[in-house]
Amino acid sequence: MGMEPSFHLDPGVLDHAFNPCGHMASKQTVLYWSRIPLPQGTCRYDPVCPFCYQLLATERPFVRLIFQDNCFDDDTIRFSNEA
């Protein structure tokens, strides 16, 4: 999880992650940084993770995280035993 406050654009929920490094940020932050090319060497500009400066994937520079809660509550166990 990237903790540098100057890289976060909003105090939103950290529900997205940069691909492939996995640093978490809000949707607005990952959209912004995935569109900003930064210098790579002397002649290339590519989008990178602002937290670790790793090159982002070209096709999917970020992914949406889906957090599940109550995966094993009583109803889930009951339904799986009935099948």
Backbone hydrogen bonds, N-H to C=O, Kabsch-Sander energy under -0.5 kcal/mol:
donor,donor_aa,acceptor,acceptor_aa,energy
2,G,24,M,-0.9
7,F,4,E,-1.5
8,H,4,E,-0.7
15,D,13,V,-1.9
16,H,25,A,-1.8
17,A,63,V,-2.5
18,F,23,H,-2.4
19,N,61,P,-2.7
22,G,18,F,-2.3
25,A,16,H,-2.4
30,V,26,S,-2.3
31,L,27,K,-2.4
32,Y,28,Q,-2.0
33,W,29,T,-2.6
34,S,30,V,-1.9
35,R,31,L,-0.6
35,R,32,Y,-1.2
36,I,33,W,-0.6
38,L,46,D,-2.9
40,Q,44,R,-3.4
43,C,40,Q,-0.6
44,R,40,Q,-1.0
46,D,38,L,-2.3
48,V,36,I,-0.6
49,C,54,Q,-2.4
53,Y,49,C,-2.2
56,L,47,P,-2.2
57,A,19,N,-2.3
63,V,17,A,-2.6
65,L,15,D,-3.1
67,F,65,L,-0.6
73,D,70,N,-1.0
77,I,73,D,-1.6
78,R,74,D,-2.4
79,F,75,D,-2.7
80,S,76,T,-2.0
81,N,77,I,-1.6
82,E,78,R,-1.3
83,A,79,F,-0.9
